[in-house]
Amino acid sequence: MNMMKYILLIASIISLSACQSDASKRLDEDATKRAHLHYQLGLDALHKGTVPKAFEELYISDKIKPNQPDTLDAIAYAWRLRGDNKKAEQFYKKAIKADAGSSTYNNYGSLLNELGKYDDAIKNLTIALEDPRYRNQSLVFVNLGDAYMGKGNLEEAVKAYRKAKLLSPAWTYPELREAAAYTTFHRPNYAQALYETILRREPANQPALAELIALLKGKGQDNLLRTYIRAFIKANPDKLQQAWAKDELALLRTSK
């Protein structure tokens, strides 16, 4: 083989290799786009409550582009909606193995709370908090508070709930969880004070009113409850919630 033929042969091999590389890259990009489309369709189905459709789309996405953390996390959530926490845990573990971010650690920590694995929950929730860019840190702290409650540690639970409230001042849920913690640990005065604080600020808050009624009914504070129930009816435009409050008011009258 003369030198010219050799050079041409090498050039053709390099050219072929480059073409194959470009083609492979295009195929990979196409697969990524298709997988993302099915992932988005799966998320949309989850938001609409059509779980079978969500499973269909998410599993297609996982087949096209396996081991994508966001897809695995969404599949885990879908299994939670189906009530199969064992399979949900498997997919959370797969997502974490695939280098998932704080969101998955938080979601997994929440599941571990449900399963009563509070030490493991604390471990995963602590990892979720390591990324200061994660936007749902207040939710992580609520889940962390629930984990400490599961362990019977009121002090650490309250600390976590208050950190959640500090990060999201407009969010009432951490206060509701803190009040529930005080009720669990037989500190009704603290719980009552928190529920009343919420209702003075948000008179139409049904969870706070419902818990206050449960806490005080039959304890000689019916007049106080009537005040909050009437304020709730006046402030809440929802007809169903108004009906609920009117029934509670009627029950107070018949309990004399």
Secondary structure, DSSP 8 states (H G I E B T S, - for coil): --HHHHHHHHHHHHHHHHHHHHHHHHHHHHHHHHHHHHHHHHHHHHHHT-HHHHHHHHHHHHHHSTT-HHHHHHHHHHHHHHT-HHHHHHHHHHHHHTT--HHHHHHHHHHHHHTT-HHHHHHHHHHHTT-TT-TTHHHHHHHHHHHHHHTT-HHHHHHHHHHHHHH-TT--HHHHHHHHHHHHTT-HHHHHHHHHHHHHH-TT-HHHHHHHHHHHTTTT-HHHHHHHHHHHHHH---HHHHHHHHHHHHHHHHT-
